[in-house]
Amino acid sequence: MARSKHIDDILGAWPYDPSSIKVRMCKGADGRDILQMRVDMGLLQMEVEGRPDGERPHGCDTFFDYLLSRVIHDGDDLELSEDECLEIDRELVQFYHRRVCWLRLEQYREVVRDVDHTLSLMDFCQRHAADENWIMAHEQYRPFVMFHKIQATALAELEEDGPEVAVQSITQGLQRMRHLFEDYEVEDRFEDDELVQRLVQMRETLREAYSVGRTLRERLDEAVASERYELAAQLRDELRRRERARR
């Protein structure tokens, strides 16, 4: 009789809950760390380094790394083929699943690392894909990806550098989000955007919880706007000193 390959015991011991994201870190057969996410009717298992599925496309850590090597070798006029676009779609979905896992586990620097991969790959698609509809199918999610980066960066900095730095990080992230809305000529939607409102709420919650007033960056912006340049220079020097101290 053939050996059974079912995973009934695993699924039975880890029930699916549609109301929450269930993620765990565990060990592979060789002792390496792996991520697992429980999904309806099964589970996803991901590597913590390189590409989440553990594949090495064309010997590279990720498919994006392979594409970059092609540009270096063949020049910047590379145009993505249909098959390459499909492979990019696979990689984007995999990195999405992994960053959701990192968020659930509160591993915020890992979230930022995977978000940076996604944003860089989206930038690459803008430059090298011929199908505008395919590009826009990805670009519609850019604010959501940026939201994850701003959120994770602020939470990491809250742990590492304190609440004022975290609040300042959200403010800077919101400025980048506004520029994105301006680039797509939808600036009138910025204030009412759900993701923007969630970031503003997060920032104000941090202010209240940690009694954070105006940050050094905000005071600098106000000094420049009111043409108090001597004060602005002092604030800028203090900001640079603090940034050097955190490195």
Beta strands, then each sheet from edge to edge (+ up, - down):
strand 1: 22-27
strand 2: 33-39
strand 3: 42-47
sheet 1: 1+ 2- 3+
end
